[in-house]
């Protein structure tokens, strides 16, 4: 029970990495607050967590909306009385280089991936400051430190998240607020599966194999693999993780395999 009784907020927690993290955190004794725009899956997940005797709530909110972000954290603290861990996981993506990427797609990705983390942190830090402690984990990506074709806006957003994380750590570590970033590589989530089905419908299996070949271990990560890394950062075992950028990518950023 590595995070026993810690109140953990997980944005984008209704599916993928967020859902896997919520399930793992609950097993490790945490009280879970799922924040997401997907109320159907959010309520389903909370119902399943409660059935397993975990303390969990769902708050429907768009993290990129200031009023919604503030309300979500207010409601969570009102319910649980405190706020120990925030996993800023909500995110979206778009495909294309700077020419192909439409302006509206650029704005949407930056709004959710960067503004969303800013807003949740903007309202979480004062709560943690008042109680004298807290942990914030920002979901960046390996793409923040390596290049990848046709991912211009996603790379820009995740690079901004990494830079923001380091700035937040410098600003708030003296207040006993740990801020770190998690940088996963390609994770086989419903989002990635949908992308492959849409763009490689004629040969999805080969597309999956191509993704595997980028990994040093020739495997694709699962959401659960990332959740275990998030659990470490959320736990007191990571007390020296200040401004840390934890890369978990199957070796993609360590070496290029030919």
N, C-alpha and C positions, 0 to 999 in steps of 0.2 A: 504494500500500500504506500507507494512512493510519494503520492500527493494527497494523502489522507485529509479530507475536509477542506481542501483548497477550493475556493470558488473560481472556476475556470470559464471564461467567456471565449467562445469559438465562433468567429464570424465565418460566413460561408460554410456553416457546419452541417448543412442538410444532406450533403453528398460528398463523395470523393475523399480527399485528404481530411477535410473537416469532419466528416462522419466517422472515419476511421479513428481520428484523434479523440473524438467525443466518446466513442465506445471504449477505447483503451484508457483514457483518463478516468472514466467512470469505474472501470475495473480496478484502477489503482486508488480508488477512494475519493475521487474529486466530486464536487457538486458542479453540475454542468448547466451552462446557459448558452443555448444555441441562438445565434443571431443570423437571420437569412431572409431573403425575399421569397423563398420557396416555402410557403406555409404548409403545403401538403406533406412534403417529405420531412420538414422540420417537426411537425406535430407527430408524424409517424415515428420518427426516431426517438423523440422524447417519450412517447408512449412505451416503446420497447425498453428504453432505459429504466423507466419507472417500474415496468414489469419485472426487471432484474433487480429491483429494490435500490436503484440509484436515485438521488435527488437531482431532478433536472427540470428545466423550463425552456420554453421556446418563445422568442421575441421576434416578431416580424418587423424587419427594418431594412431599408436601403442604406448601407453604410456611407454612401457618397452624399446622402442628404443630411445636412447639418442638424435639423430639428429631429429627424429620426434617430441619428446617432446619439444625440444627447438624451433623448427619451429612452432609448434602449438601455443605456448604462444606468440611468436613474431608476428605471424599473427593476433592473437586476439587483442593484444595491438595496433597493427597498425590499425586495424579496429575500435576499440572502443576508443582508446586513454588512457585507464586505465585498472586496474584489481583490483576489490574489493574483490571478494569471489572466492575461489577454493573449489569445492566439489570433493575430490579424491574418486570417487565411482567405477571406473573400477576394475573388479576383476573376477577371475575364481576359480573353485574348482576341487577337485578330491576326490574319495572315497577310503578308505583303511587305515589300520594301517601301521606302519613303515615297516612291512614285505611285505604287499600286494601292497603298493604304489610303482609304478614303478619310477625309477630314473628320467626318462624324465617328468613324471607327477609332481614330486616334484620340479624339476627345473622350469617347466612352471608356476606353481602356485606361487612360490616364486618370479619369474621374474616379473609377472604381478602385483601381490598383494603388494609386498614390493618394488622391484626396481621401479615399475611404480610410486608409491607415492613419492619415493625418487627423481626421475628424475623431475616430475612435480613441486615438492616443490623446488628442487634445482634451477630451473629457475624462479619460481614464487616469491620466497622470495626476490631476488635482486630488482625485479620490485616494490614490495610492500615497500621495504626499501627505495627506491628512492622517492616514493610518500608519505611516512611517515605513512602508514596504510595498513591494509589488514586482511583478515580472511581466514584461511585454516581449512577445515573440512575433517578429514580422516575417511573413512569408515572401522571401525573394525568390531567386532562381539561379541555377548555374549559368543561365544565359546572361546574368549580370556581369560575369567575368570572362565569358568566351563569346565568340561570334557564332551566329547561326543565321543561315539565309532565310529571307522572307519572314522575319519576326521583328521588324524594326520597332514598332510601338511597344510590343511586349518586352523586348530587351530594354528599351528606354524606361519603361515603367518599373521594371525589376531592378535596374541599376539605380533608379531614384530611391527605391525602397531600401537598398543596401546603404546608400549614402545617408539617408534619413536615419537609419538604425544607428549608425556610428555617431551621428550628431546627437541623437537622443541619449545614447550611452554617455557621451561626454557631458551632456547637460544634467542628467538626472541620477547618475551612479552615486553621487554624494548624498542623495536623498534615500538611499537604500532601494532604488528602483533599478532592477536589472533589465537591460534592453539588449536583445540579440536577434540575429536573423538566421533563418533556415533557408538553405539553397539547394533544393532538390533538382535532379535532372528530369528526364522524361519518366513520368509515372503513368502507368496504364489505368486511367480513370475513365468513367463514362464520357467525359469531355473528349479525351484523346481518341477513344473508340469511335465516337460520333464524327470527329474530324477525319479519321481514316476512312470511315464509311462514305463520307461525303466527297473526299478528294481522291480516294484510291479505290473506288467501288469495284473496279475491274480486277484488282489484285490486292486485297487487304492483307492477305497472309504474307505476301512479299514485303509489303510496307512495314508490317510488324517485324519481320526478320531484319530489315534494314535498320530499324530502330535498335534492335538488339545488338546488331553488329557495331554500333557506336559505343557499347559498354565494354569495359575490360573483361567483365565476367559473362558477357553475351546473354544477359538476362535483362528483362524490364522490371523496374521497381513496381511495387504495389503501393497503394495508399497506406497500408499497414506499416510498410518499411519506413515511410516518412513519419508516421505517427509515433513510432518508437523514438525517433530522433527528437521530435517535439516533446515527448514525455521527459526525456533527459533534460532538455532546456527548461522545462517547467518545474523540475524537481529541485530540491535543495542541494542535490549532488552537483549541480551546475553553478554553484555560488560564485565561481570565478569566471563565469561566462559573461563578460561585460563588453558589449560591442562586438561579440563574437559572430563570425559568419561561418556557420556550420554547413559544410558542403557534403551532400550525400547524393552522389550522382553515378555510381557504378564505374567511376574512373574516367568519365568523359572529359573532365577538366584537367586530369592528371597527365594524360598522354593521348596522342592520336594513333589509332591502330590502323595500319595499312594492310 
